[in-house]
Amino acid sequence: MTNTSKSFSIVQLFILISILSAALVLRVINLDKHGIFFDEKASLLVSQGMAIEGSTQKNCFATPGKTTFTPKEFWAEKSIQDYFEANRRSDIGNSPAYYVVLHQWTKLFGLSDFSIRFLSVVWGLATILLLAFFVKEHFKQTTLALICAALMAIEPFFIATSQQARNYSMSFFFTLLATHIFLKIIQREEKGASPVKLYLFYGLLSGICLLSHFLTATVFIAHGLYVLIYVRRLKPWLFLPLSLLIGFAFFGYWITYGGGDYTFRTLAYQAKVYYQEARLVPNPHAGTIDPATPKNVFKKALPIFTDLFIISNGLTSKFVGFKNILIAILIAGFSIFSIRKFNLNGDKKWLWIVIIANIVSFFVYTIAKFQYLELINCFIIAYLFFYNLNSKTEEYSKQLLVFLAILGFFPSIFLVLVSFKNGHTFGLTQRYSGFSFPYTIIFVGIALSQVKWRLKPLNIFIGVVLLSHLFFVGQTIKDLLNDVSIKYNYRVVARDKNPYPVIAKSLEERYQTGDTILYPSFIETVYVADTIGKVEGQSNADAQYVNMYLPKDAEYIQRINTKERNKIILKKKDGRLIEIFDLKEKTYRY
């Protein structure tokens, strides 16, 4: 590696600022072009103390004999218990720290799609900056730090989560910061210091993380595994658990007395529902909710693991057929054998053999030819990484890399174990193990640094293949920005702009004293856990979404029309009905 300075030079700081600027551009493109989807609507409502369907707004939706309500009543002041209730009903009590931050954010910047999503953009950019300083601090490599920052800037997963009004970007930042503080504690202890303030900060961070997303616990389990394997001093064994008690105290209060008291009941209920759904014949959710057989789990987990590395992003979906798989395995093995021969005797003919073998097999392989070369490239880069690791890396760095491996893989392994435990595959999804990405990005950055000029001309071949992969990554980014990525947008048909602010604006312009706004009641499958505190046979969701954008002090008379599923209608004082908007079933209900 080059440049072992602990500080960024002026030129490197300029490069880092350029990386952050490019990352910002990628994250704000089309930021509000596609309307917020269901989970984001939940984020918006919960941040204002409102549960989906209105169980915290009984003055609007659940007062016996009262059939109308106004925006002023809708926006009536909420108690702390209302916020707790909204969280438990709409997000099973998860992520209260995020909702507190989002609530304050909306006070400053409003409720628009752009505003609530831009909070995630800020956390995403902060994570890129933190990763750069994390690598500089712990690997003493400023060039590597810039490589990792650049990789995170273009990582499709991070772009996607930065464009969602959800807790993920915030939880990624705080788990990475907690890992940084954990390593600082270990380093200080190795020097005989007593980092009391760091222990306290670590405990506080553990609480923020757990209250940002419950699955951040997997990161702290990974910290514990590192202590178990490598740390032999007594003080970290004593004070790390004690500091974590700070976080567990906050978490314990939340799940006992706060909105989290509903969490475990809901998780148990959902596990039961998904278990039953996975075994329906025929299965209407095949591919999403399947029985947790080894075959099904492997099929769904494989892309989660391969997509952790940007150089193998999307490759598992491109390879089918026994012949093609056999060719890939044989050529990968032969390439590694040839590079190993070169490392032993320095004869460059072995490098040419690798290139020729890959080019010839390129014409034999029948589908996704460029992706095939990218797969072989991944095997070659992985071999070079481990070869250099074993031959040159210092002992502490090996420990650090083992730690990164634990952090990189354990959260996904945890999801696999939970999938087998619950008997279904629904929870096997990338966003639940996204805390791993910063560490796998570091692995990729180090691996790319191992492609030395000593390997010429093979390094040129590797570079060309990487550039071709960059094209496919760019296509993936284009798809997710256009809202047509099934992997990152969960859809293949792009959403239109959020219709509810448009509806609210139209109502504000047309409403006159004596008019009544009629909202549709769109009901689908209702699970038992969702009906508590809800008016049976009536959906209030569309009314809630429109009222989010109406003037908070307005006295518009509104009610739910239980006989209409899709149309929002303005009933004039003289009885005329004016159709304001037709939501057309799920067409505009994202």
C-alpha positions as CSV (number, residue, x, y, z in Angstrom):
1,M,0.0,0.0,0.0
2,T,1.1,3.6,-0.5
3,N,1.0,6.6,1.8
4,T,1.2,5.4,5.4
5,S,0.8,8.9,6.8
6,K,-1.8,9.3,9.6
7,S,-3.0,12.6,8.2
8,F,-4.7,13.5,4.9
9,S,-2.7,15.8,2.7
10,I,-4.4,18.9,1.1
11,V,-4.8,17.0,-2.1
12,Q,-6.3,14.0,-0.3
13,L,-8.7,16.3,1.5
14,F,-9.8,17.7,-1.8
15,I,-10.3,14.2,-3.1
16,L,-12.3,13.3,-0.1
17,I,-14.5,16.4,-0.5
18,S,-15.0,15.4,-4.2
19,I,-16.0,11.9,-3.2
20,L,-18.6,13.3,-0.7
21,S,-19.9,15.7,-3.3
22,A,-20.3,12.9,-5.8
23,A,-22.0,10.8,-3.2
24,L,-24.4,13.7,-2.4
25,V,-25.3,14.0,-6.1
26,L,-26.0,10.3,-6.4
27,R,-28.2,10.4,-3.3
28,V,-30.3,13.5,-4.2
29,I,-31.1,12.5,-7.8
30,N,-34.8,11.7,-8.0
31,L,-35.0,12.0,-4.2
32,D,-38.7,13.0,-4.2
33,K,-39.6,11.9,-7.8
34,H,-41.1,8.6,-6.5
35,G,-43.6,8.7,-3.7
36,I,-42.9,7.4,-0.2
37,F,-43.8,3.7,0.2
38,F,-45.6,2.1,3.1
39,D,-42.6,1.9,5.5
40,E,-41.7,5.5,4.9
41,K,-45.3,6.5,5.5
42,A,-45.1,4.7,8.8
43,S,-41.9,6.6,9.6
44,L,-43.7,9.9,8.9
45,L,-46.7,9.1,11.0
46,V,-44.8,7.7,13.9
47,S,-42.5,10.7,14.1
48,Q,-45.7,12.8,14.7
49,G,-47.1,10.5,17.3
50,M,-49.7,8.9,15.0
51,A,-50.2,5.2,14.5
52,I,-51.1,3.8,11.1
53,E,-55.0,3.7,11.0
54,G,-55.2,6.2,13.9
55,S,-55.3,4.3,17.2
56,T,-53.6,7.3,18.8
57,Q,-56.2,9.7,17.2
58,K,-59.4,8.6,18.9
59,N,-60.8,12.1,18.7
60,C,-60.8,11.6,14.9
61,F,-61.4,7.9,14.2
62,A,-62.6,6.0,17.3
63,T,-65.0,8.2,19.3
64,P,-68.4,6.5,19.5
65,G,-71.0,8.5,17.7
66,K,-68.5,10.9,16.2
67,T,-68.2,10.4,12.4
68,T,-66.4,13.6,11.3
69,F,-63.1,15.2,12.1
70,T,-61.0,18.2,11.1
71,P,-57.3,18.8,10.3
72,K,-57.1,20.7,13.6
73,E,-58.4,17.7,15.5
74,F,-56.0,15.5,13.5
75,W,-53.1,17.6,14.6
76,A,-54.2,17.9,18.2
77,E,-51.2,17.8,20.6
78,K,-50.0,14.2,21.3
79,S,-48.8,12.9,24.6
80,I,-45.7,10.9,25.2
81,Q,-47.9,7.8,25.5
82,D,-49.3,8.6,22.0
83,Y,-45.8,8.5,20.6
84,F,-45.2,5.2,22.4
85,E,-48.4,3.8,21.0
86,A,-47.7,5.0,17.5
87,N,-44.3,3.2,17.5
88,R,-45.6,-0.1,18.9
89,R,-48.6,-0.2,16.5
90,S,-46.7,0.9,13.4
91,D,-43.2,-0.3,13.7
92,I,-43.5,-3.0,16.5
93,G,-41.7,-0.7,18.9
94,N,-38.5,-0.6,16.8
95,S,-36.3,2.5,16.1
96,P,-37.5,5.0,18.7
97,A,-34.2,6.9,18.5
98,Y,-34.7,7.5,14.8
99,Y,-38.2,8.7,15.3
100,V,-37.1,11.2,17.9
101,V,-34.5,12.6,15.4
102,L,-37.0,12.6,12.5
103,H,-39.5,14.4,14.7
104,Q,-37.1,17.2,15.4
105,W,-35.9,17.2,11.8
106,T,-39.5,17.7,10.5
107,K,-39.9,20.7,12.9
108,L,-37.1,22.4,11.1
109,F,-37.5,21.3,7.5
110,G,-41.1,20.2,7.1
111,L,-42.9,17.0,6.0
112,S,-42.1,16.8,2.3
113,D,-40.8,13.6,0.8
114,F,-37.5,15.4,0.0
115,S,-37.1,16.6,3.5
116,I,-37.8,13.4,5.4
117,R,-35.6,11.4,3.0
118,F,-32.8,14.0,3.1
119,L,-32.2,13.1,6.8
120,S,-31.1,9.7,5.5
121,V,-28.8,11.4,3.0
122,V,-27.1,13.3,5.8
123,W,-26.6,10.1,7.8
124,G,-25.3,8.4,4.6
125,L,-22.7,11.1,3.9
126,A,-21.7,11.1,7.6
127,T,-21.0,7.4,7.4
128,I,-18.8,7.8,4.3
129,L,-16.8,10.5,6.1
130,L,-16.6,8.4,9.3
131,L,-15.4,5.3,7.3
132,A,-12.6,7.4,5.8
133,F,-11.4,8.5,9.2
134,F,-12.0,4.9,10.6
135,V,-9.6,3.4,8.0
136,K,-7.1,6.2,8.4
137,E,-7.1,5.8,12.2
138,H,-7.0,2.0,12.4
139,F,-5.1,1.0,9.2
140,K,-2.8,4.1,9.1
141,Q,-3.4,4.3,5.3
142,T,-4.8,7.5,3.9
143,T,-4.9,6.2,0.3
144,L,-6.9,3.1,1.5
145,A,-9.2,5.4,3.4
146,L,-10.0,7.3,0.2
147,I,-10.5,4.1,-1.8
148,C,-13.0,2.9,0.9
149,A,-14.8,6.2,0.9
150,A,-15.1,6.1,-2.9
151,L,-16.4,2.5,-2.8
152,M,-19.1,3.4,-0.2
153,A,-20.1,6.4,-2.2
154,I,-21.0,4.2,-5.2
155,E,-22.3,1.2,-3.3
156,P,-25.9,0.7,-4.5
157,F,-27.1,-0.5,-1.1
158,F,-25.9,2.7,0.6
159,I,-27.4,4.8,-2.2
160,A,-30.7,3.0,-1.8
161,T,-30.9,3.3,2.0
162,S,-29.9,6.9,1.8
163,Q,-33.0,7.6,-0.3
164,Q,-35.4,6.0,2.2
165,A,-37.0,7.7,5.2
166,R,-36.1,4.8,7.4
167,N,-33.8,4.1,10.2
168,Y,-31.1,2.3,8.3
169,S,-28.6,5.1,7.4
170,M,-28.7,6.3,11.0
171,S,-28.1,2.9,12.4
172,F,-25.1,2.3,10.0
173,F,-23.5,5.5,11.2
174,F,-23.8,4.7,14.9
175,T,-22.7,1.1,14.7
176,L,-19.6,2.1,12.8
177,L,-18.9,4.8,15.4
178,A,-19.4,2.3,18.2
179,T,-16.9,-0.1,16.5
180,H,-14.4,2.8,16.3
181,I,-14.8,3.6,20.0
182,F,-14.5,-0.1,20.8
183,L,-11.2,-0.3,19.0
184,K,-10.0,2.9,20.7
185,I,-10.7,1.3,24.1
186,I,-8.8,-1.8,23.2
187,Q,-5.8,0.2,22.0
188,R,-5.8,2.4,25.1
189,E,-6.0,-0.6,27.3
190,E,-3.1,-2.2,25.5
191,K,-1.1,0.9,26.4
192,G,-2.0,0.7,30.0
193,A,-4.4,3.7,29.9
194,S,-7.8,3.9,31.6
195,P,-10.2,5.2,29.0
196,V,-13.1,5.9,31.4
197,K,-14.8,8.5,29.1
198,L,-14.5,6.1,26.1
199,Y,-16.2,3.3,28.1
200,L,-19.1,5.7,29.0
201,F,-19.4,6.9,25.4
202,Y,-19.4,3.3,24.2
203,G,-22.2,2.5,26.6
204,L,-24.2,5.5,25.4
205,L,-23.6,4.5,21.8
206,S,-24.9,1.0,22.5
207,G,-28.1,2.5,23.7
208,I,-28.5,4.7,20.7
209,C,-27.8,1.8,18.4
210,L,-30.2,-0.6,20.0
211,L,-32.9,2.1,19.9
212,S,-32.1,2.8,16.3
213,H,-32.6,-0.8,15.2
214,F,-32.8,-3.9,17.4
215,L,-30.6,-5.9,15.1
216,T,-27.7,-3.6,15.8
217,A,-27.2,-6.0,18.7
218,T,-25.4,-8.3,16.2
219,V,-22.6,-5.7,16.0
220,F,-22.1,-5.7,19.8
221,I,-22.1,-9.5,19.8
222,A,-19.3,-9.3,17.2
223,H,-17.4,-7.0,19.5
224,G,-17.8,-9.6,22.2
225,L,-16.5,-12.4,20.0
226,Y,-13.3,-10.3,19.3
227,V,-12.8,-9.9,23.1
228,L,-13.3,-13.6,23.5
229,I,-10.7,-14.5,20.9
230,Y,-8.0,-11.8,21.3
231,V,-8.3,-9.7,24.5
232,R,-6.4,-11.1,27.5
233,R,-6.4,-8.0,29.8
234,L,-8.9,-8.2,32.6
235,K,-10.2,-4.6,32.5
236,P,-11.9,-4.8,29.1
237,W,-13.6,-8.0,30.3
238,L,-15.0,-6.1,33.3
239,F,-15.7,-2.6,32.0
240,L,-17.0,-3.4,28.5
241,P,-20.0,-5.4,29.9
242,L,-20.5,-2.7,32.5
243,S,-20.5,0.1,29.9
244,L,-23.0,-1.9,27.8
245,L,-25.3,-1.9,30.8
246,I,-25.9,1.8,30.1
247,G,-27.3,0.9,26.7
248,F,-29.2,-2.1,27.9
249,A,-30.7,0.1,30.7
250,F,-32.2,2.4,28.0
251,F,-33.3,-0.6,25.9
252,G,-34.7,-2.4,28.9
253,Y,-36.8,0.7,29.9
254,W,-38.1,0.9,26.3
255,I,-39.2,-2.7,26.0
256,T,-40.7,-2.7,29.5
257,Y,-42.4,0.6,29.9
258,G,-42.1,2.3,26.5
259,G,-43.4,1.5,23.1
260,G,-41.2,-1.6,22.9
261,D,-43.4,-3.6,25.3
262,Y,-45.3,-4.8,22.2
263,T,-42.3,-5.9,20.3
264,F,-41.8,-9.5,21.3
265,R,-45.5,-10.3,21.1
266,T,-45.6,-8.9,17.6
267,L,-42.5,-10.7,16.5
268,A,-43.8,-14.0,17.8
269,Y,-47.1,-13.3,16.1
270,Q,-45.4,-12.4,12.8
271,A,-43.2,-15.5,13.0
272,K,-46.3,-17.7,13.3
273,V,-48.1,-15.9,10.4
274,Y,-45.1,-16.2,8.1
275,Y,-44.6,-19.8,9.1
276,Q,-48.1,-20.6,8.1
277,E,-47.9,-18.5,4.9
278,A,-44.7,-20.3,3.8
279,R,-46.6,-23.7,3.9
280,L,-49.6,-22.7,1.8
281,V,-50.3,-24.9,-1.3
282,P,-50.0,-23.2,-3.7
283,N,-47.8,-20.6,-2.0
284,P,-48.8,-17.1,-3.2
285,H,-45.6,-15.7,-1.7
286,A,-43.2,-18.1,-3.2
287,G,-39.7,-16.6,-3.5
288,T,-40.5,-14.2,-0.6
289,I,-41.9,-16.3,2.1
290,D,-40.7,-19.9,1.8
291,P,-40.2,-22.8,4.2
292,A,-36.7,-22.6,5.7
293,T,-35.3,-25.7,4.1
294,P,-31.5,-25.7,3.5
295,K,-32.1,-25.3,-0.3
296,N,-34.4,-22.3,0.2
297,V,-32.2,-20.6,2.8
298,F,-29.1,-21.1,0.7
299,K,-30.8,-19.7,-2.4
300,K,-32.0,-16.6,-0.6
301,A,-28.9,-16.1,1.5
302,L,-26.3,-16.5,-1.2
303,P,-26.9,-13.1,-2.8
304,I,-27.0,-11.4,0.6
305,F,-23.4,-12.6,1.2
306,T,-22.1,-11.9,-2.3
307,D,-23.7,-8.5,-2.5
308,L,-21.8,-7.5,0.6
309,F,-18.9,-7.0,-1.7
310,I,-19.3,-4.4,-4.5
311,I,-17.0,-6.4,-6.8
312,S,-19.4,-9.4,-6.7
313,N,-22.6,-7.4,-6.5
314,G,-25.4,-9.0,-8.6
315,L,-23.3,-11.9,-9.9
316,T,-25.2,-14.7,-8.3
317,S,-28.3,-13.9,-10.4
318,K,-26.4,-14.4,-13.6
319,F,-25.2,-17.9,-13.4
320,V,-27.3,-20.9,-14.4
321,G,-26.6,-24.3,-15.8
322,F,-24.3,-27.1,-14.6
323,K,-21.9,-26.6,-17.5
324,N,-21.4,-22.9,-16.9
325,I,-20.9,-23.4,-13.1
326,L,-18.4,-26.2,-13.8
327,I,-16.5,-23.9,-16.3
328,A,-16.4,-21.1,-13.7
329,I,-15.1,-23.4,-10.9
330,L,-12.4,-25.0,-13.1
331,I,-11.1,-21.7,-14.6
332,A,-11.1,-20.1,-11.2
333,G,-9.1,-23.0,-9.7
334,F,-6.7,-23.0,-12.7
335,S,-6.2,-19.3,-12.4
336,I,-5.3,-19.5,-8.8
337,F,-3.0,-22.4,-9.4
338,S,-1.1,-20.4,-12.1
339,I,-0.8,-17.3,-10.0
340,R,0.6,-19.5,-7.2
341,K,3.2,-20.9,-9.6
342,F,4.2,-17.3,-10.5
343,N,4.5,-16.4,-6.8
344,L,6.8,-19.4,-6.4
345,N,9.2,-18.9,-9.4
346,G,8.4,-15.4,-10.7
347,D,8.0,-16.7,-14.3
348,K,5.5,-14.4,-16.0
349,K,4.4,-17.0,-18.5
350,W,2.0,-18.2,-15.7
351,L,0.3,-14.7,-15.7
352,W,-0.1,-14.9,-19.5
353,I,-1.6,-18.4,-19.1
354,V,-4.2,-17.0,-16.7
355,I,-5.2,-14.3,-19.2
356,I,-5.3,-16.7,-22.1
357,A,-7.3,-19.3,-20.2
358,N,-9.9,-16.6,-19.2
359,I,-10.2,-15.2,-22.7
360,V,-10.7,-18.7,-24.2
361,S,-13.3,-19.7,-21.6
362,F,-15.1,-16.4,-22.2
363,F,-16.1,-17.8,-25.7
364,V,-17.0,-21.2,-24.3
365,Y,-19.2,-19.8,-21.5
366,T,-22.8,-19.4,-22.9
367,I,-24.5,-16.6,-20.9
368,A,-23.6,-13.3,-19.0
369,K,-20.0,-13.6,-20.4
370,F,-18.7,-10.4,-18.8
371,Q,-20.2,-11.3,-15.5
372,Y,-18.4,-14.6,-15.8
373,L,-15.1,-12.8,-16.1
374,E,-16.0,-10.7,-13.1
375,L,-16.6,-13.8,-11.1
376,I,-13.2,-15.3,-12.0
377,N,-11.8,-11.8,-11.2
378,C,-13.3,-12.0,-7.7
379,F,-11.6,-15.4,-7.0
380,I,-8.3,-14.0,-8.2
381,I,-8.6,-10.8,-6.1
382,A,-9.6,-12.9,-3.1
383,Y,-6.6,-15.2,-3.5
384,L,-4.2,-12.2,-3.8
385,F,-5.7,-10.7,-0.7
386,F,-5.2,-13.9,1.4
387,Y,-1.7,-14.5,-0.1
388,N,-0.5,-11.0,0.9
389,L,-2.2,-11.3,4.2
390,N,-0.4,-14.4,5.1
391,S,3.0,-13.3,3.8
392,K,3.3,-9.6,4.9
393,T,0.6,-8.5,7.4
394,E,1.7,-7.8,11.0
395,E,0.0,-9.7,13.8
396,Y,-2.1,-6.8,15.0
397,S,-3.4,-6.1,11.5
398,K,-4.3,-9.8,11.2
399,Q,-6.3,-9.5,14.4
400,L,-8.0,-6.4,13.1
401,L,-8.9,-8.1,9.8
402,V,-10.3,-11.1,11.6
403,F,-12.4,-8.6,13.6
404,L,-13.6,-7.0,10.3
405,A,-14.4,-10.5,9.0
406,I,-16.6,-11.2,12.1
407,L,-18.3,-7.9,11.7
408,G,-18.7,-8.4,7.9
409,F,-20.3,-11.8,8.1
410,F,-21.9,-12.4,11.6
411,P,-25.0,-10.2,11.0
412,S,-25.9,-12.1,7.9
413,I,-25.1,-15.4,9.6
414,F,-27.4,-14.4,12.4
415,L,-30.2,-13.8,9.9
416,V,-29.7,-17.3,8.5
417,L,-29.9,-18.9,12.0
418,V,-33.0,-16.9,12.8
419,S,-34.5,-18.1,9.5
420,F,-34.0,-21.7,10.4
421,K,-35.3,-21.1,14.0
422,N,-38.5,-19.4,12.7
423,G,-39.1,-21.9,9.9
424,H,-39.4,-19.3,7.1
425,T,-37.2,-17.1,4.8
426,F,-39.0,-13.8,5.1
427,G,-36.4,-12.1,7.3
428,L,-33.5,-13.0,4.9
429,T,-33.0,-9.5,3.4
430,Q,-30.0,-7.3,2.9
431,R,-31.2,-4.3,4.9
432,Y,-31.3,-6.3,8.1
433,S,-27.6,-7.1,7.9
434,G,-26.5,-3.8,6.4
435,F,-24.3,-3.0,9.4
436,S,-21.8,-5.3,7.7
437,F,-21.1,-3.2,4.7
438,P,-18.5,-0.7,6.0
439,Y,-16.3,-3.7,7.0
440,T,-16.7,-5.6,3.7
441,I,-15.9,-2.4,1.9
442,I,-12.6,-2.2,3.8
443,F,-11.9,-5.8,2.7
444,V,-12.5,-4.8,-1.0
445,G,-10.3,-1.7,-0.6
446,I,-7.4,-3.8,0.8
447,A,-7.9,-6.5,-1.9
448,L,-7.7,-3.9,-4.7
449,S,-4.5,-2.5,-3.1
450,Q,-2.9,-6.0,-3.4
451,V,-3.0,-5.9,-7.2
452,K,0.6,-4.8,-7.6
453,W,2.6,-3.7,-10.7
454,R,4.6,-6.9,-10.0
455,L,1.6,-8.8,-11.5
456,K,1.8,-7.0,-14.9
457,P,0.1,-7.8,-17.3
458,L,-2.4,-9.7,-15.1
459,N,-3.1,-6.5,-13.2
460,I,-4.1,-4.7,-16.4
461,F,-6.5,-7.6,-17.2
462,I,-8.0,-7.4,-13.7
463,G,-8.4,-3.6,-14.0
464,V,-10.2,-4.0,-17.3
465,V,-12.6,-6.5,-15.9
466,L,-13.2,-4.3,-12.8
467,L,-14.1,-1.4,-15.1
468,S,-16.6,-3.6,-17.0
469,H,-18.1,-4.5,-13.6
470,L,-18.3,-0.8,-12.8
471,F,-20.5,-0.4,-15.8
472,F,-22.9,-3.0,-14.4
473,V,-22.8,-1.4,-11.0
474,G,-23.7,1.9,-12.8
475,Q,-26.6,0.2,-14.4
476,T,-27.8,-1.1,-11.0
477,I,-27.5,2.5,-9.6
478,K,-29.5,3.8,-12.6
479,D,-32.3,1.3,-12.0
480,L,-32.6,2.1,-8.3
481,L,-32.6,5.8,-9.0
482,N,-35.4,5.2,-11.5
483,D,-37.3,3.1,-9.0
484,V,-37.2,-0.1,-11.0
485,S,-34.8,-2.3,-9.0
486,I,-36.5,-5.3,-7.4
487,K,-33.5,-5.7,-5.1
488,Y,-33.3,-2.1,-3.8
489,N,-36.7,-0.5,-4.6
490,Y,-38.7,-3.8,-4.1
491,R,-40.5,-3.1,-7.4
492,V,-40.1,-3.1,-11.2
493,V,-42.7,-0.5,-12.0
494,A,-41.7,3.0,-11.0
495,R,-43.8,4.9,-8.6
496,D,-45.2,8.3,-9.5
497,K,-44.8,11.4,-7.3
498,N,-46.5,11.2,-3.9
499,P,-50.2,11.9,-4.7
500,Y,-51.2,13.0,-1.2
501,P,-49.6,16.5,-1.1
502,V,-51.2,17.1,-4.5
503,I,-54.6,16.0,-3.1
504,A,-54.2,18.2,0.0
505,K,-53.3,21.2,-2.2
506,S,-56.4,20.7,-4.4
507,L,-58.6,20.4,-1.3
508,E,-57.2,23.5,0.2
509,E,-57.9,25.5,-2.9
510,R,-61.4,24.1,-3.4
511,Y,-62.8,23.7,0.1
512,Q,-65.5,26.2,1.2
513,T,-67.4,26.4,4.5
514,G,-70.2,23.8,4.5
515,D,-68.3,21.4,2.3
516,T,-67.4,17.9,3.4
517,I,-64.3,15.9,2.4
518,L,-65.0,12.1,1.8
519,Y,-62.1,9.7,2.1
520,P,-62.2,6.1,0.8
521,S,-61.8,3.1,3.0
522,F,-59.4,0.7,1.3
523,I,-59.3,-2.6,3.2
524,E,-57.1,-5.6,2.4
525,T,-56.1,-8.5,4.6
526,V,-56.3,-7.5,8.3
527,Y,-54.2,-9.5,10.8
528,V,-55.3,-9.8,14.3
529,A,-52.4,-7.8,15.7
530,D,-53.3,-4.9,13.5
531,T,-56.9,-4.6,14.6
532,I,-56.3,-3.5,18.2
533,G,-57.4,0.1,18.6
534,K,-58.8,0.3,15.1
535,V,-62.3,0.9,13.9
536,E,-63.4,-2.4,12.5
537,G,-64.5,-2.5,8.8
538,Q,-62.9,0.9,8.1
539,S,-59.5,2.0,6.9
540,N,-58.4,5.5,7.9
541,A,-55.0,5.4,6.1
542,D,-55.8,7.6,3.1
543,A,-57.4,10.2,5.4
544,Q,-54.3,10.2,7.5
545,Y,-51.9,10.6,4.6
546,V,-53.9,13.6,3.1
547,N,-54.1,15.3,6.5
548,M,-50.4,15.2,6.9
549,Y,-50.2,18.0,4.3
550,L,-53.3,20.0,5.1
551,P,-53.1,23.2,7.2
552,K,-52.8,22.1,10.8
553,D,-55.3,24.7,12.0
554,A,-57.9,24.1,9.3
555,E,-61.6,23.4,10.2
556,Y,-62.4,21.3,7.1
557,I,-65.2,18.8,7.8
558,Q,-64.0,15.3,6.9
559,R,-65.3,11.8,7.2
560,I,-64.6,8.2,6.0
561,N,-66.8,6.9,3.2
562,T,-66.9,3.1,4.0
563,K,-68.7,2.4,0.7
564,E,-65.9,3.8,-1.4
565,R,-62.5,2.1,-1.9
566,N,-60.5,4.5,-4.1
567,K,-61.9,8.0,-4.7
568,I,-61.4,11.1,-2.6
569,I,-64.4,13.3,-3.1
570,L,-65.3,16.8,-2.1
571,K,-69.0,17.0,-1.3
572,K,-70.1,20.6,-1.9
573,K,-72.6,22.4,0.3
574,D,-75.3,22.1,-2.4
575,G,-74.8,18.3,-2.6
576,R,-72.6,18.2,-5.7
577,L,-69.8,15.6,-5.7
578,I,-66.4,16.6,-7.1
579,E,-63.9,13.8,-7.6
580,I,-60.5,15.1,-6.3
581,F,-58.4,12.0,-7.0
582,D,-58.8,8.3,-7.8
583,L,-56.2,6.2,-6.0
584,K,-57.1,3.2,-8.2
585,E,-56.5,0.3,-5.8
586,K,-52.7,-0.1,-5.4
587,T,-51.8,2.1,-8.4
588,Y,-51.0,5.1,-6.2
589,R,-50.9,3.4,-2.8
590,Y,-47.2,2.5,-2.6
